[in-house]
Amino acid sequence: MRVNTLKRAAIAFALALPGAAIAAVVAAPAAHADGCYTWNRTLTQGRSGDDVRQLQIRVAGWAGNRDIVENDGRYGPKTAAAVKRFQQAYGLRADGIAGPQTYAKLYQLQDNDCTPAHFSYGELDNGCGGSGWSGGPLSAAQTKQNALRTMWKLEALRKSLGDKPLNVSSGFRSRACNNQVGGASDSQHLYGNAADVTSRTSSLCQVARAARNNGFSGIYGPGYPDHDDHVHVDSRRENNSDSSSNTTSWSAPDCGIGAGND
């Protein structure tokens, strides 16, 4: 875990203040100290723009059962519902409107490079010991952006499991790495869209079941061939660059997931 102590302390203080004071603190230059992104307006349904897109990245893991939040820059019902679930999870006023308190919590959660507090780019680029973000079907920049979205979904999954650590055993893989480990020819790992995870505090079935509510359209776990020691999660439904259809595919038979038991 990587923590910017001063930033987190300042934002925690902001969250404890009354609503008017929160707005003042969040609007102050200190909010920029995270070196990542600052929202400058309240967002509600009907809004659009890059600030909506940035919000969608961070609430993608709160999509709800069998759903996803499109990263399209349009604040529609799915985005509002995800924001509301995020607010509920963190004890904020749950109205589906992204304003000062929601932003203060996001500032508290994100690090200077925009990754969530409990995950890092290094963790998602370790399929074969780290190879940068090149060597896959997409540009390094797009692959890294996909990995960022994956991390925010993992952050939501971690929160859903009681804020207990999740270990990423494999994230992005270059083609060479994917071939080395015997991955599927068009694996979501190639796109930065996937992670294989384990937990010391939750069973694999608990992880797989929770992941159904955190925006993952691909889930494979216990009972699926070669997945008895980890849970694979991915965002295949959002991937328009692979050769598979944009559908949901879940299979963890030992956990009651798949074969009509979703």
C-alpha positions as CSV (number, residue, x, y, z in Angstrom):
1,M,0.0,0.0,0.0
2,R,1.2,3.5,-0.9
3,V,0.1,6.4,1.3
4,N,0.6,10.1,0.9
5,T,0.2,10.8,4.6
6,L,-0.2,14.6,4.5
7,K,-2.7,14.5,1.7
8,R,-4.8,11.7,3.3
9,A,-4.8,13.6,6.7
10,A,-5.9,16.8,5.0
11,I,-8.7,15.1,3.1
12,A,-9.8,13.1,6.1
13,F,-10.1,16.5,8.0
14,A,-12.1,17.8,5.1
15,L,-14.5,14.9,5.2
16,A,-15.2,15.6,8.9
17,L,-16.2,19.2,8.3
18,P,-19.8,20.4,7.7
19,G,-20.9,20.6,4.1
20,A,-20.1,24.2,3.5
21,A,-16.6,23.8,4.9
22,I,-16.0,20.7,2.8
23,A,-16.8,22.7,-0.4
24,A,-14.3,25.3,0.7
25,V,-11.5,22.8,1.5
26,V,-12.0,20.8,-1.7
27,A,-12.0,23.9,-3.8
28,A,-8.7,25.0,-2.2
29,P,-5.3,24.4,-4.0
30,A,-4.6,21.6,-1.5
31,A,-6.9,19.4,-3.4
32,H,-4.4,19.5,-6.2
33,A,-1.6,18.1,-4.0
34,D,-2.3,14.5,-5.2
35,G,-0.9,15.4,-8.6
36,C,-3.7,13.6,-10.3
37,Y,-7.0,15.1,-11.1
38,T,-9.3,17.7,-9.6
39,W,-13.1,18.1,-10.3
40,N,-14.3,21.7,-10.6
41,R,-18.0,21.3,-10.8
42,T,-20.8,19.2,-9.3
43,L,-21.9,16.4,-11.7
44,T,-25.4,15.2,-12.1
45,Q,-27.3,13.2,-14.7
46,G,-27.2,14.9,-18.1
47,R,-23.7,16.3,-17.7
48,S,-20.9,15.3,-20.1
49,G,-17.2,15.9,-20.5
50,D,-13.8,14.6,-19.5
51,D,-14.6,15.2,-15.8
52,V,-17.4,12.7,-16.1
53,R,-15.1,10.2,-17.8
54,Q,-12.6,10.6,-15.0
55,L,-15.3,10.0,-12.5
56,Q,-16.5,6.9,-14.4
57,I,-13.0,5.4,-14.2
58,R,-13.1,5.6,-10.4
59,V,-16.6,4.3,-9.9
60,A,-16.5,1.6,-12.5
61,G,-16.2,-1.0,-9.7
62,W,-19.6,0.0,-8.3
63,A,-21.6,-0.9,-11.4
64,G,-23.9,-3.4,-9.6
65,N,-24.7,-7.0,-10.4
66,R,-24.0,-8.0,-14.0
67,D,-23.7,-4.4,-15.1
68,I,-20.9,-2.1,-16.2
69,V,-20.3,1.7,-16.3
70,E,-19.4,2.8,-19.8
71,N,-16.4,5.2,-19.9
72,D,-18.2,7.4,-22.4
73,G,-18.1,10.8,-20.6
74,R,-21.9,10.9,-20.3
75,Y,-23.5,11.0,-16.8
76,G,-26.4,8.7,-17.3
77,P,-28.4,6.4,-15.0
78,K,-25.7,3.8,-14.7
79,T,-23.1,6.4,-13.7
80,A,-25.5,7.9,-11.1
81,A,-26.3,4.4,-9.7
82,A,-22.5,3.6,-9.4
83,V,-21.9,6.9,-7.7
84,K,-24.7,6.2,-5.2
85,R,-23.2,2.7,-4.4
86,F,-19.8,4.3,-4.0
87,Q,-21.3,6.9,-1.6
88,Q,-23.1,4.2,0.4
89,A,-20.0,2.1,0.7
90,Y,-18.0,5.0,2.2
91,G,-20.7,6.4,4.4
92,L,-21.5,9.5,2.4
93,R,-24.9,11.0,1.6
94,A,-26.1,8.6,-1.1
95,D,-27.8,10.7,-3.7
96,G,-26.0,9.7,-6.9
97,I,-24.7,13.3,-7.3
98,A,-20.9,13.8,-7.5
99,G,-20.1,16.8,-5.4
100,P,-17.5,18.0,-2.8
101,Q,-17.9,15.1,-0.4
102,T,-17.7,12.5,-3.1
103,Y,-14.6,14.2,-4.6
104,A,-13.0,14.5,-1.1
105,K,-13.3,10.7,-0.7
106,L,-11.8,10.1,-4.2
107,Y,-8.9,12.4,-3.4
108,Q,-8.3,10.5,-0.3
109,L,-8.4,7.2,-2.2
110,Q,-6.2,8.1,-5.2
111,D,-2.4,8.5,-5.3
112,N,-0.3,11.0,-7.3
113,D,-0.4,8.8,-10.4
114,C,-4.2,8.4,-10.2
115,T,-4.0,4.8,-9.1
116,P,-6.2,3.8,-6.1
117,A,-4.6,3.6,-2.7
118,H,-4.2,-0.2,-2.5
119,F,-3.0,-1.0,-6.0
120,S,-0.1,0.1,-8.1
121,Y,1.0,0.0,-11.8
122,G,3.8,-2.3,-10.7
123,E,1.3,-4.9,-9.4
124,L,-0.6,-4.9,-12.7
125,D,2.5,-5.2,-14.8
126,N,3.9,-8.4,-13.3
127,G,2.8,-11.3,-15.6
128,C,6.4,-12.4,-16.2
129,G,8.3,-10.1,-13.8
130,G,7.3,-6.8,-15.4
131,S,7.8,-5.8,-19.0
132,G,6.4,-2.3,-19.2
133,W,3.2,-1.8,-21.1
134,S,4.3,-2.6,-24.6
135,G,4.2,-5.9,-26.4
136,G,0.4,-6.3,-26.5
137,P,-2.2,-5.6,-29.2
138,L,-2.7,-2.0,-28.0
139,S,-0.4,1.0,-27.6
140,A,1.4,1.1,-24.2
141,A,-0.6,4.2,-23.3
142,Q,-4.0,2.5,-23.9
143,T,-2.9,-0.6,-22.2
144,K,-1.8,1.3,-19.1
145,Q,-5.1,3.2,-19.1
146,N,-7.0,0.0,-19.2
147,A,-5.0,-1.2,-16.3
148,L,-5.9,1.9,-14.3
149,R,-9.6,1.1,-14.8
150,T,-8.9,-2.5,-13.7
151,M,-7.3,-1.2,-10.5
152,W,-10.2,1.0,-9.6
153,K,-12.5,-2.0,-10.0
154,L,-10.2,-4.0,-7.8
155,E,-10.3,-1.3,-5.2
156,A,-14.1,-1.6,-5.1
157,L,-13.8,-5.4,-4.9
158,R,-11.4,-5.0,-2.0
159,K,-13.8,-2.6,-0.2
160,S,-16.7,-5.0,-0.8
161,L,-14.7,-7.8,0.9
162,G,-14.3,-5.7,4.1
163,D,-11.3,-3.6,3.1
164,K,-9.1,-6.7,3.3
165,P,-6.0,-7.0,1.1
166,L,-6.1,-8.7,-2.3
167,N,-3.0,-10.0,-4.0
168,V,-2.6,-9.7,-7.8
169,S,-0.6,-12.7,-9.1
170,S,-0.9,-11.7,-12.8
171,G,-2.0,-8.5,-14.5
172,F,-0.9,-7.2,-17.9
173,R,1.0,-9.7,-20.1
174,S,2.9,-9.0,-23.3
175,R,2.3,-11.5,-26.1
176,A,5.7,-13.1,-25.2
177,C,4.7,-13.4,-21.6
178,N,1.2,-14.7,-22.4
179,N,2.8,-17.4,-24.6
180,Q,5.2,-18.3,-21.9
181,V,2.5,-18.9,-19.3
182,G,0.2,-20.6,-21.7
183,G,-2.5,-18.0,-21.7
184,A,-5.4,-17.9,-24.2
185,S,-4.4,-16.5,-27.6
186,D,-6.6,-13.4,-27.2
187,S,-6.5,-13.2,-23.4
188,Q,-7.8,-10.1,-21.7
189,H,-4.5,-9.9,-19.9
190,L,-3.0,-8.7,-23.2
191,Y,-5.1,-5.6,-23.0
192,G,-4.5,-4.6,-19.4
193,N,-8.2,-5.6,-18.8
194,A,-7.6,-8.5,-16.4
195,A,-6.1,-9.6,-13.1
196,D,-5.7,-12.9,-11.3
197,V,-6.2,-12.4,-7.6
198,T,-6.0,-14.3,-4.3
199,S,-6.8,-13.3,-0.7
200,R,-5.5,-14.4,2.7
201,T,-8.6,-13.3,4.4
202,S,-11.4,-14.2,2.0
203,S,-12.0,-17.5,0.3
204,L,-11.7,-17.7,-3.5
205,C,-15.5,-18.2,-3.7
206,Q,-16.1,-15.1,-1.6
207,V,-13.9,-13.2,-4.0
208,A,-15.6,-14.6,-7.1
209,R,-19.1,-13.9,-5.7
210,A,-18.3,-10.3,-4.7
211,A,-16.7,-9.6,-8.1
212,R,-20.1,-10.0,-9.8
213,N,-21.1,-6.7,-8.3
214,N,-17.9,-4.8,-9.1
215,G,-18.1,-4.3,-12.9
216,F,-16.3,-7.4,-14.0
217,S,-17.8,-9.1,-17.0
218,G,-15.3,-12.0,-17.0
219,I,-15.0,-14.1,-13.8
220,Y,-13.3,-17.5,-13.6
221,G,-12.6,-19.3,-10.4
222,P,-12.8,-22.6,-8.5
223,G,-14.2,-25.4,-10.6
224,Y,-13.2,-23.8,-13.9
225,P,-10.1,-25.6,-15.4
226,D,-6.8,-24.3,-14.0
227,H,-8.5,-21.7,-11.7
228,D,-8.6,-23.5,-8.4
229,D,-5.9,-21.4,-6.9
230,H,-7.0,-17.9,-8.0
231,V,-9.9,-15.9,-9.3
232,H,-9.5,-14.3,-12.8
233,V,-11.5,-11.1,-13.3
234,D,-11.6,-9.0,-16.5
235,S,-13.6,-6.4,-18.4
236,R,-14.2,-8.2,-21.7
237,R,-17.6,-6.7,-22.2
238,E,-15.9,-3.3,-22.6
239,N,-13.2,-4.4,-24.9
240,N,-13.8,-3.5,-28.5
241,S,-10.3,-4.4,-29.6
242,D,-10.3,-8.2,-29.1
243,S,-11.8,-10.9,-31.2
244,S,-14.5,-12.0,-28.7
245,S,-18.0,-10.7,-28.4
246,N,-18.9,-8.1,-25.8
247,T,-20.7,-10.4,-23.4
248,T,-20.6,-11.5,-19.8
249,S,-18.8,-14.8,-19.1
250,W,-18.7,-16.1,-15.5
251,S,-17.7,-19.6,-14.5
252,A,-16.8,-20.7,-11.0
253,P,-18.9,-23.9,-10.6
254,D,-17.6,-24.7,-7.1
255,C,-18.9,-21.4,-6.0
256,G,-22.3,-21.7,-7.6
257,I,-21.4,-19.2,-10.4
258,G,-22.2,-20.0,-13.9
259,A,-24.5,-22.6,-15.6
260,G,-27.6,-20.5,-14.7
261,N,-26.5,-19.9,-11.1
262,D,-25.3,-16.4,-11.5
